[in-house]
Amino acid sequence: MNGFIGEFFGTMVLILLGAGTGAGLNLNKTYAKGSNWTFVSIAWGLAVTMGVYVAGSLGSLGHLNPAVTVPYAIFGLFPWAQVGPYLAGQFLGAFVGAALVAFMFTPHFRASKTQSDGNTIGIFATRPAIQSPFYNLVSEVIATFGFIFILLNLGDFTQGLKPLMVGLLIAVIGMSLGTTTGFALNPARDWGPRLAYTVLPIPNKTSAEWSYAWVPMCGPLVGGVIATAIQVAIK
């Protein structure tokens, strides 16, 4: 049960801060409207750091991400019995974090009446800079491979300053490999908020772009499996 609780609240914090960044960046009449990509990358990195600290304090290993949990289980680094609770916590926490952002920014959604005003799924979930399904998938595979491979070599990433190292890792991936697809790296981070945007009564909302959603689901899982397989093989 601690695994579920830690992953739920850790992922909720991750999305509360991360999607909050997206709302501030995109929606009309916020103080952060129009901020740049460096702002986005650093903010998402710190969001992950705070989520890992919360998850670790509440008894989980701070995965916050099926692309960590599933590959670790496949290669014997994490017990299969815990996979279900971890995944449930991740997806539900992501949904709730997005719901909190949607509620808090309601006046700004009302002030952002069209997609050109910034009222887009990009506040909550990822979308590619250029629509190219094959290369979008490859981008997510490579970015997540880099993330998971480095993560595996950090050891227990919930301890001491290591969550900050994870946040810096997310930030540098965002600034380097994340500019093509918005660096999902995490199916729960994408699908939970995408579902929230779909089902909640958000003012003036536009398309949730589910036709793209298979990329941030499949790409991170494939990248995570490749990274973990290589790590296990060379260790």
PyMOL commands that set and color helices and strands:
alter all, ss='L'
color gray80, all
select helices_A, chain A and resi 2-26+37-57+66-74+80-104+106-110+115-117+121-123+133-152+162-176+187-199+210-212+214-234
alter helices_A, ss='H'
color red, helices_A
deselect
rebuild
show_as cartoon
